[in-house]
Amino acid sequence: MSDPLKQTPLNATHRELGARMVDFGGWDMPVNYGSQIEEHHAVRSGCGLFDVSHMLPLDIRGTNVRAFLRRLVANNVDKLQVAGKALYSCMLNEAGGVIDDLIIYFMDESWFRLVVNAGTAEKDLAWMEKMNAEWNMGLSLTPRRDLAMIAIQGPNATQALNEALPGVDQITANLKPFNAAAMGEMFIARTGYTGEDGFEVMVLAKSAPFFWKALMEAGGKPIGLGARDTLRLEAGMNLYGQDMDETTSPLESGLAWTVDLKSERDFVGRKALETSEVTKQLAGLVLVDKGVLRGHQKVHTRHGDGEITSGTFSPTLQQSIALARIPLGIAPGDEVEVEIRDKKLKAKVVKYPFVRNGKALI
């Protein structure tokens, strides 16, 4: 008998709104509330609300947190010197594969908050606890399942958040992208996954339904997982399990910018990254012929074959787009062929992201 699906604090709210619920990696989550396309456009033109409470906030406290993170992740936490500043990084295994991608918030020298993916949360926590013990760091690692997390994204996100939380405008006005502010248990980060301005707000789980309702009354539209995926692909954001995993290097997943090899700092996976040959790259594709690009379709190039890692029809661009892992030497402007149902269709290599702040970039 399989385990029951896990539920976020907003599960009943989604059902009251008529959401179509699906099993998403063991979580009972909304895939849409009627129309995935309308939800996609609502985020690009107004304000969308996402329940991302299945992701896990994790507080790491102690005197050695910075030293721990210097060894744990591929990006350099010494870039974090101002309270509230955030850093995106990968956590690697010894072979240089990606255990997970995560966001690290620096709050003070004895408190860093991490946010990790839902499907990898238990694995991540076990890995961190193992490293904490092996390196004798003496840190406390506290999963914050008592918190809910809601993403508010779109050109009207600030207005909606200010209306839903009277008095918060002084914080939203001064909060720069990739920074956060904590007020008691409330945590407001100017981050997101859609290529739009917006926030990810953590609140106590019991408060989440009231907060969600207030955001809707302020103009926010509920958005399901379906639109979340088309929005993030247009924004050129990697998805763990598709565009990267434990068998792929961040250097072949379009994430070289998150790997710090300049400092002398040693970190898990560094030796493998420095000694392994990089033969592939992550590139953007736009389909020239008619069809829809999907994950795992084979890509033929003049330097050898590659594979689509994420593909979809872009509602904003009205074209089929994809991220693909293809051989080095292929550059934006080059033409490749994608194998779809035994046919080879023409596609063009482009630089991603495809869309940013509602505007086409290709």
Residue, then its C-alpha position, 0 to 999 in steps of 0.5 A: m500500500s502506497d503512502p498517502l500524499k503529503q499536503t501543504p497548509l493550503n490544500a483545502t484552499h486549492r480544493e475550495l477554488g476548484a483546482r485539479m489536483v495531481d500527485f507531484g512527487g508525493w505531494d497533493m498539488p494543484v496543476n491548474y485552476g481551470s486554464q493553464i494558459e490563462e494562468h500563464h498570461a495572468v502572471r506575465s500581465g498582472c499578479g500570480l500566486f503560487d503555493v510553493s510550501h512543498m519546498l523546504p526552508l531549513d535553518i542552520r545555526g551555530t558558530n561555524v555555519r559560514a565555514f560549513l557552507r564554504r565546504l558544502v556548496a559550489n558557490n562561495v558564501d563569502k559573497l554574502q556579507v550583508a544581512g538578508k542577501a541571497l545566493y543561488s548555488c548547487m550542492l555537489n557530490e564527490a563526483g561533481g554531480v548535482i545533489d540539489d540546487l538551492i538558495i542560501y539566505f545570510m541572516d547573521e553569522s550564526w544563522f543562514r536559511l536555505v530553501v531546497n527542492a521538495g523532491t530532494a528535501e529528505k536526501d539533502l537534509a541527510w547529506m547535510e547532517k552527515m557532513n555536519a558530523e564528519w566535519n565536527m561542525g556542531l551545527s543545528l539543522t532545523p527543517r521548517r515544516d511549520l512554515a508555508m511559502i507563497a510566491i507572488q509574481g508578476p508586474n503587479a506583485t508589489q501592489a498586491l503584497n502591499e494591499a494584503l499586508p498593510g504596512v509592508d510597503q516600507i519593506t517592499a520599496n527598499l528590498k532589492p532583488f535576491n534579498a530578504a527581510a525577516m519580521g518575527e516568523m514572517f520572511i519576505a524574499r524578493t526572489g522567484y522562478t518566473g522571470e518577473d518581479g515578485f516575492e516569496v513569502m514565508v508565514l506560519a502554516k496556520s496563517a497561510p489560508f488567510f494570507w492567500k485569501a488577502l492576496m486574492e482580494a488584492g488581485g492575485k490569481p491562483i496559479g498551478l504547477g502547469a503554468r509554473d513550468t511554462l513560465r520557468l522555462e520561458a525564464g530559462m530557469n533550470l528544473y532539478g531532475q530534468d535539466m540537472d541531477e546527480t549524474t550531471s555537472p553544473l558546468e554542463s547544465g548552464l550553471a558555470w556562473t554558480v561555481d566558484l573556482k577562483s578562490e582557494r576554498d575546497f568544496v565537495g566536488r571541486k576536484a571532480l570539476e577540475t579534472s573532468e572534461v566538459t564536452k557538452q553545454l546547455a543551450g536554448l532551442v526554438l523549433v522552426d518547423k511545426g511541432v512541440l519540443r519535449g524532454h528526452q527528444k534527440v537533438h542532431t548537430r554537426h558535432g554529434d547528438g544531444e538531448i532536450t532536457s525541458g521542452t514546451f510550447s511557449p504561451t508568450l512567444q507562441q513558439s515551441i522552446a526548449l533547453a537541450r544538452i548539446p555538444l560544445g561548438i554549437a552556438p546561437g544562430d546555428e541550426v540543428e534537427v530534433e527527432i520528433r516521432d521519427k521525423k527530423l524537424k529544424a530548430k534554431v539554437v538561441k541564447y536563453p532566457f527566452v522571456r524576461n519581465g514580460k518581453a521576448l528576448i529572442 
